[in-house]
Amino acid sequence: MRTFETMPGELNASIISSIINLVCPQCGGSMMEFECQGKCGRNWLPEWEWAVYTTTRCHASPHRRLPGGARR
């Protein structure tokens, strides 16, 4: 697997970008439905779900208002 020197969250962005472009983040092979069709044959669905979860969680506002005007 390639090693990445990145800032927090940048690795998630790299994985998301590669998967969206149907390129395996590990070996550079083509992908179909989160699975590499190239040399490594890796299923990237768990990493995709984790990257999307952590990326969206970081952008969630801790002071978002709930229905009825209450704060979270």
N, CA, C and O atoms as a Tinker XYZ file with bonds, in Angstrom:
   288  protein
     1  N      0.843000   -1.183000    0.000000    73     2
     2  CA     0.000000    0.000000    0.000000    64     1     3
     3  C      0.881000    1.237000    0.000000    63     2     4     5
     4  O      1.935000    1.267000    0.637000    81     3
     5  N      0.437000    2.255000   -0.721000    73     3     6
     6  CA     1.159000    3.515000   -0.739000    64     5     7
     7  C      1.064000    4.173000    0.625000    63     6     8     9
     8  O      0.047000    4.052000    1.308000    81     7
     9  N      2.119000    4.867000    1.022000    73     7    10
    10  CA     2.057000    5.647000    2.253000    64     9    11
    11  C      1.797000    7.089000    1.883000    63    10    12    13
    12  O      2.276000    7.573000    0.858000    81    11
    13  N      1.046000    7.769000    2.712000    73    11    14
    14  CA     0.676000    9.147000    2.450000    64    13    15
    15  C      1.148000   10.021000    3.600000    63    14    16    17
    16  O      0.986000    9.653000    4.764000    81    15
    17  N      1.724000   11.164000    3.291000    73    15    18
    18  CA     2.014000   12.158000    4.303000    64    17    19
    19  C      0.993000   13.259000    4.101000    63    18    20    21
    20  O      1.089000   14.040000    3.154000    81    19
    21  N      0.010000   13.320000    4.997000    73    19    22
    22  CA    -1.086000   14.251000    4.805000    64    21    23
    23  C     -1.476000   14.915000    6.109000    63    22    24    25
    24  O     -1.102000   14.468000    7.194000    81    23
    25  N     -2.227000   15.979000    5.983000    73    23    26
    26  CA    -2.836000   16.637000    7.129000    64    25    27
    27  C     -4.071000   15.825000    7.516000    63    26    28    29
    28  O     -4.585000   15.069000    6.692000    81    27
    29  N     -4.561000   15.963000    8.762000    73    27    30
    30  CA    -5.788000   15.244000    9.146000    64    29    31
    31  C     -6.920000   15.572000    8.178000    63    30    32    33
    32  O     -7.145000   16.735000    7.843000    81    31
    33  N     -7.617000   14.556000    7.742000    73    31    34
    34  CA    -8.723000   14.723000    6.804000    64    33    35
    35  C     -8.291000   14.691000    5.346000    63    34    36    37
    36  O     -9.110000   14.405000    4.473000    81    35
    37  N     -7.025000   14.978000    5.062000    73    35    38
    38  CA    -6.552000   14.987000    3.680000    64    37    39
    39  C     -6.521000   13.576000    3.109000    63    38    40    41
    40  O     -6.812000   13.383000    1.928000    81    39
    41  N     -6.172000   12.582000    3.934000    73    39    42
    42  CA    -6.174000   11.202000    3.472000    64    41    43
    43  C     -7.584000   10.789000    3.074000    63    42    44    45
    44  O     -7.775000   10.137000    2.048000    81    43
    45  N     -8.578000   11.170000    3.886000    73    43    46
    46  CA    -9.965000   10.864000    3.543000    64    45    47
    47  C    -10.322000   11.472000    2.194000    63    46    48    49
    48  O    -10.969000   10.824000    1.371000    81    47
    49  N     -9.906000   12.704000    1.962000    73    47    50
    50  CA   -10.205000   13.373000    0.695000    64    49    51
    51  C     -9.532000   12.643000   -0.461000    63    50    52    53
    52  O    -10.118000   12.519000   -1.537000    81    51
    53  N     -8.327000   12.166000   -0.256000    73    51    54
    54  CA    -7.613000   11.435000   -1.303000    64    53    55
    55  C     -8.317000   10.120000   -1.635000    63    54    56    57
    56  O     -8.470000    9.768000   -2.804000    81    55
    57  N     -8.740000    9.403000   -0.605000    73    55    58
    58  CA    -9.462000    8.141000   -0.815000    64    57    59
    59  C    -10.783000    8.401000   -1.526000    63    58    60    61
    60  O    -11.120000    7.711000   -2.488000    81    59
    61  N    -11.528000    9.392000   -1.055000    73    59    62
    62  CA   -12.815000    9.721000   -1.668000    64    61    63
    63  C    -12.621000   10.101000   -3.131000    63    62    64    65
    64  O    -13.355000    9.624000   -3.997000    81    63
    65  N    -11.642000   10.952000   -3.413000    73    63    66
    66  CA   -11.381000   11.391000   -4.785000    64    65    67
    67  C    -11.028000   10.211000   -5.682000    63    66    68    69
    68  O    -11.540000   10.100000   -6.795000    81    67
    69  N    -10.153000    9.331000   -5.199000    73    67    70
    70  CA    -9.764000    8.168000   -6.005000    64    69    71
    71  C    -10.959000    7.281000   -6.300000    63    70    72    73
    72  O    -11.156000    6.855000   -7.438000    81    71
    73  N    -11.754000    7.002000   -5.285000    73    71    74
    74  CA   -12.904000    6.109000   -5.463000    64    73    75
    75  C    -13.939000    6.740000   -6.389000    63    74    76    77
    76  O    -14.509000    6.048000   -7.233000    81    75
    77  N    -14.190000    8.041000   -6.247000    73    75    78
    78  CA   -15.135000    8.722000   -7.138000    64    77    79
    79  C    -14.666000    8.618000   -8.584000    63    78    80    81
    80  O    -15.471000    8.464000   -9.502000    81    79
    81  N    -13.351000    8.704000   -8.770000    73    79    82
    82  CA   -12.789000    8.621000  -10.122000    64    81    83
    83  C    -12.544000    7.181000  -10.573000    63    82    84    85
    84  O    -11.933000    6.950000  -11.616000    81    83
    85  N    -13.017000    6.225000   -9.795000    73    83    86
    86  CA   -12.915000    4.796000  -10.104000    64    85    87
    87  C    -11.471000    4.338000  -10.288000    63    86    88    89
    88  O    -11.162000    3.536000  -11.169000    81    87
    89  N    -10.585000    4.874000   -9.420000    73    87    90
    90  CA    -9.170000    4.494000   -9.418000    64    89    91
    91  C     -8.839000    3.962000   -8.035000    63    90    92    93
    92  O     -9.124000    4.623000   -7.037000    81    91
    93  N     -8.252000    2.799000   -7.960000    73    91    94
    94  CA    -7.901000    2.191000   -6.685000    64    93    95
    95  C     -6.840000    3.041000   -5.983000    63    94    96    97
    96  O     -5.786000    3.301000   -6.563000    81    95
    97  N     -7.099000    3.483000   -4.733000    73    95    98
    98  CA    -6.116000    4.270000   -4.001000    64    97    99
    99  C     -4.832000    3.498000   -3.695000    63    98   100   101
   100  O     -3.793000    4.107000   -3.441000    81    99
   101  N     -4.893000    2.180000   -3.715000    73    99   102
   102  CA    -3.729000    1.364000   -3.364000    64   101   103
   103  C     -2.846000    1.051000   -4.567000    63   102   104   105
   104  O     -1.645000    1.320000   -4.537000    81   103
   105  N     -3.426000    0.485000   -5.625000    73   103   106
   106  CA    -2.589000    0.035000   -6.743000    64   105   107
   107  C     -2.800000    0.827000   -8.027000    63   106   108   109
   108  O     -2.058000    0.647000   -8.993000    81   107
   109  N     -3.810000    1.706000   -8.050000    73   107   110
   110  CA    -4.067000    2.509000   -9.243000    64   109   111
   111  C     -4.887000    1.809000  -10.301000    63   110   112   113
   112  O     -5.099000    2.350000  -11.387000    81   111
   113  N     -5.355000    0.603000   -9.993000    73   111   114
   114  CA    -6.188000   -0.136000  -10.948000    64   113   115
   115  C     -7.578000    0.465000  -11.068000    63   114   116   117
   116  O     -7.961000    1.326000  -10.276000    81   115
   117  N     -8.325000    0.013000  -12.052000    73   115   118
   118  CA    -9.700000    0.488000  -12.216000    64   117   119
   119  C    -10.588000   -0.158000  -11.161000    63   118   120   121
   120  O    -10.277000   -1.227000  -10.636000    81   119
   121  N    -11.705000    0.511000  -10.859000    73   119   122
   122  CA   -12.614000    0.006000   -9.834000    64   121   123
   123  C    -14.022000   -0.116000  -10.373000    63   122   124   125
   124  O    -14.424000    0.594000  -11.295000    81   123
   125  N    -14.764000   -1.038000   -9.772000    73   123   126
   126  CA   -16.173000   -1.205000  -10.078000    64   125   127
   127  C    -16.887000   -1.512000   -8.766000    63   126   128   129
   128  O    -16.567000   -2.489000   -8.088000    81   127
   129  N    -17.851000   -0.676000   -8.417000    73   127   130
   130  CA   -18.634000   -0.855000   -7.186000    64   129   131
   131  C    -17.740000   -1.070000   -5.967000    63   130   132   133
   132  O    -17.903000   -2.044000   -5.231000    81   131
   133  N    -16.800000   -0.160000   -5.761000    73   131   134
   134  CA   -15.895000   -0.129000   -4.607000    64   133   135
   135  C    -14.858000   -1.251000   -4.597000    63   134   136   137
   136  O    -14.090000   -1.352000   -3.640000    81   135
   137  N    -14.811000   -2.077000   -5.602000    73   135   138
   138  CA   -13.848000   -3.167000   -5.638000    64   137   139
   139  C    -12.846000   -2.958000   -6.764000    63   138   140   141
   140  O    -13.210000   -2.703000   -7.912000    81   139
   141  N    -11.558000   -3.073000   -6.397000    73   139   142
   142  CA   -10.486000   -2.914000   -7.376000    64   141   143
   143  C    -10.514000   -4.081000   -8.357000    63   142   144   145
   144  O    -10.596000   -5.245000   -7.965000    81   143
   145  N    -10.443000   -3.741000   -9.633000    73   143   146
   146  CA   -10.377000   -4.755000  -10.687000    64   145   147
   147  C     -8.933000   -4.980000  -11.124000    63   146   148   149
   148  O     -8.659000   -5.757000  -12.039000    81   147
   149  N     -8.010000   -4.283000  -10.451000    73   147   150
   150  CA    -6.594000   -4.370000  -10.797000    64   149   151
   151  C     -5.847000   -5.388000   -9.961000    63   150   152   153
   152  O     -6.404000   -6.404000   -9.544000    81   151
   153  N     -4.576000   -5.101000   -9.724000    73   151   154
   154  CA    -3.651000   -6.033000   -9.081000    64   153   155
   155  C     -4.058000   -6.422000   -7.659000    63   154   156   157
   156  O     -3.982000   -7.597000   -7.301000    81   155
   157  N     -4.492000   -5.447000   -6.837000    73   155   158
   158  CA    -4.737000   -5.769000   -5.422000    64   157   159
   159  C     -6.105000   -6.399000   -5.167000    63   158   160   161
   160  O     -6.249000   -7.170000   -4.219000    81   159
   161  N     -7.117000   -6.091000   -5.992000    73   159   162
   162  CA    -8.442000   -6.682000   -5.829000    64   161   163
   163  C     -9.159000   -6.303000   -4.546000    63   162   164   165
   164  O    -10.079000   -6.999000   -4.117000    81   163
   165  N     -8.744000   -5.201000   -3.931000    73   163   166
   166  CA    -9.274000   -4.811000   -2.622000    64   165   167
   167  C    -10.678000   -4.225000   -2.717000    63   166   168   169
   168  O    -11.011000   -3.522000   -3.671000    81   167
   169  N    -11.487000   -4.526000   -1.715000    73   167   170
   170  CA   -12.811000   -3.936000   -1.581000    64   169   171
   171  C    -12.655000   -2.687000   -0.724000    63   170   172   173
   172  O    -12.233000   -2.776000    0.429000    81   171
   173  N    -12.994000   -1.517000   -1.278000    73   171   174
   174  CA   -12.796000   -0.237000   -0.608000    64   173   175
   175  C    -14.048000    0.288000    0.081000    63   174   176   177
   176  O    -14.032000    1.412000    0.582000    81   175
   177  N    -15.124000   -0.475000    0.125000    73   175   178
   178  CA   -16.358000    0.011000    0.729000    64   177   179
   179  C    -16.185000    0.427000    2.190000    63   178   180   181
   180  O    -16.669000    1.499000    2.553000    81   179
   181  N    -15.522000   -0.358000    3.054000    73   179   182
   182  CA   -15.366000    0.088000    4.449000    64   181   183
   183  C    -14.573000    1.396000    4.574000    63   182   184   185
   184  O    -14.927000    2.255000    5.382000    81   183
   185  N    -13.509000    1.554000    3.785000    73   183   186
   186  CA   -12.738000    2.789000    3.825000    64   185   187
   187  C    -13.555000    3.964000    3.303000    63   186   188   189
   188  O    -13.459000    5.071000    3.834000    81   187
   189  N    -14.353000    3.736000    2.273000    73   187   190
   190  CA   -15.229000    4.772000    1.723000    64   189   191
   191  C    -16.212000    5.231000    2.790000    63   190   192   193
   192  O    -16.371000    6.429000    3.026000    81   191
   193  N    -16.872000    4.268000    3.435000    73   191   194
   194  CA   -17.851000    4.622000    4.470000    64   193   195
   195  C    -17.193000    5.385000    5.613000    63   194   196   197
   196  O    -17.756000    6.363000    6.105000    81   195
   197  N    -15.998000    4.947000    6.046000    73   195   198
   198  CA   -15.294000    5.625000    7.128000    64   197   199
   199  C    -14.874000    7.041000    6.713000    63   198   200   201
   200  O    -15.028000    7.985000    7.488000    81   199
   201  N    -14.346000    7.188000    5.502000    73   199   202
   202  CA   -13.904000    8.495000    5.026000    64   201   203
   203  C    -15.078000    9.464000    4.938000    63   202   204   205
   204  O    -14.959000   10.617000    5.354000    81   203
   205  N    -16.195000    9.017000    4.409000    73   203   206
   206  CA   -17.366000    9.874000    4.296000    64   205   207
   207  C    -17.892000   10.225000    5.693000    63   206   208   209
   208  O    -18.253000   11.375000    5.946000    81   207
   209  N    -17.937000    9.253000    6.588000    73   207   210
   210  CA   -18.412000    9.497000    7.955000    64   209   211
   211  C    -17.544000   10.528000    8.665000    63   210   212   213
   212  O    -18.066000   11.489000    9.230000    81   211
   213  N    -16.223000   10.340000    8.645000    73   211   214
   214  CA   -15.349000   11.260000    9.371000    64   213   215
   215  C    -15.323000   12.634000    8.722000    63   214   216   217
   216  O    -15.196000   13.641000    9.418000    81   215
   217  N    -15.441000   12.693000    7.401000    73   215   218
   218  CA   -15.453000   13.987000    6.717000    64   217   219
   219  C    -16.720000   14.756000    7.043000    63   218   220   221
   220  O    -16.657000   15.955000    7.313000    81   219
   221  N    -17.861000   14.098000    7.025000    73   219   222
   222  CA   -19.111000   14.804000    7.309000    64   221   223
   223  C    -19.244000   15.108000    8.798000    63   222   224   225
   224  O    -19.840000   16.120000    9.164000    81   223
   225  N    -18.704000   14.258000    9.657000    73   223   226
   226  CA   -18.764000   14.491000   11.094000    64   225   227
   227  C    -17.949000   15.729000   11.478000    63   226   228   229
   228  O    -18.356000   16.493000   12.352000    81   227
   229  N    -16.808000   15.925000   10.831000    73   227   230
   230  CA   -15.948000   17.076000   11.126000    64   229   231
   231  C    -16.615000   18.385000   10.746000    63   230   232   233
   232  O    -16.332000   19.419000   11.350000    81   231
   233  N    -17.492000   18.357000    9.759000    73   231   234
   234  CA   -18.132000   19.578000    9.291000    64   233   235
   235  C    -19.465000   19.840000    9.975000    63   234   236   237
   236  O    -20.082000   20.878000    9.732000    81   235
   237  N    -19.924000   18.927000   10.822000    73   235   238
   238  CA   -21.192000   19.133000   11.523000    64   237   239
   239  C    -21.002000   20.194000   12.596000    63   238   240   241
   240  O    -20.023000   20.171000   13.341000    81   239
   241  N    -21.935000   21.109000   12.665000    73   239   242
   242  CA   -21.851000   22.190000   13.648000    64   241   243
   243  C    -22.318000   21.694000   15.009000    63   242   244   245
   244  O    -23.408000   21.130000   15.112000    81   243
   245  N    -21.519000   21.890000   16.059000    73   243   246
   246  CA   -21.936000   21.447000   17.387000    64   245   247
   247  C    -23.057000   22.313000   17.959000    63   246   248   249
   248  O    -23.689000   21.931000   18.943000    81   247
   249  N    -23.307000   23.469000   17.356000    73   247   250
   250  CA   -24.334000   24.379000   17.861000    64   249   251
   251  C    -25.548000   24.436000   16.954000    63   250   252   253
   252  O    -26.300000   25.411000   16.966000    81   251
   253  N    -25.734000   23.402000   16.178000    73   251   254
   254  CA   -26.876000   23.349000   15.274000    64   253   255
   255  C    -28.158000   23.317000   16.088000    63   254   256   257
   256  O    -28.249000   22.601000   17.084000    81   255
   257  N    -29.143000   24.088000   15.667000    73   255   258
   258  CA   -30.419000   24.133000   16.386000    64   257   259
   259  C    -31.296000   22.939000   16.006000    63   258   260   261
   260  O    -31.349000   22.520000   14.850000    81   259
   261  N    -31.967000   22.419000   17.000000    73   259   262
   262  CA   -32.907000   21.321000   16.803000    64   261   263
   263  C    -34.301000   21.915000   16.602000    63   262   264   265
   264  O    -34.511000   23.091000   16.900000    81   263
   265  N    -35.251000   21.132000   16.107000    73   263   266
   266  CA   -36.627000   21.641000   15.981000    64   265   267
   267  C    -37.123000   22.159000   17.324000    63   266   268   269
   268  O    -36.876000   21.561000   18.371000    81   267
   269  N    -37.826000   23.281000   17.269000    73   267   270
   270  CA   -38.333000   23.871000   18.510000    64   269   271
   271  C    -37.373000   24.887000   19.115000    63   270   272   273
   272  O    -37.653000   25.448000   20.174000    81   271
   273  N    -36.230000   25.133000   18.445000    73   271   274
   274  CA   -35.294000   26.143000   18.897000    64   273   275
   275  C    -34.266000   25.673000   19.891000    63   274   276   277
   276  O    -33.398000   26.453000   20.285000    81   275
   277  N    -34.331000   24.413000   20.315000    73   275   278
   278  CA   -33.352000   23.895000   21.283000    64   277   279
   279  C    -32.007000   23.707000   20.594000    63   278   280   281
   280  O    -31.934000   23.446000   19.393000    81   279
   281  N    -30.949000   23.846000   21.377000    73   279   282
   282  CA   -29.606000   23.607000   20.836000    64   281   283
   283  C    -29.167000   22.206000   21.124000    63   282   284   285
   284  O    -29.568000   21.606000   22.121000    81   283
   285  N    -28.367000   21.700000   20.278000    73   283   286
   286  CA   -27.808000   20.364000   20.467000    64   285   287
   287  C    -26.638000   20.412000   21.409000    63   286   288
   288  O    -26.031000   19.379000   21.694000    81   287
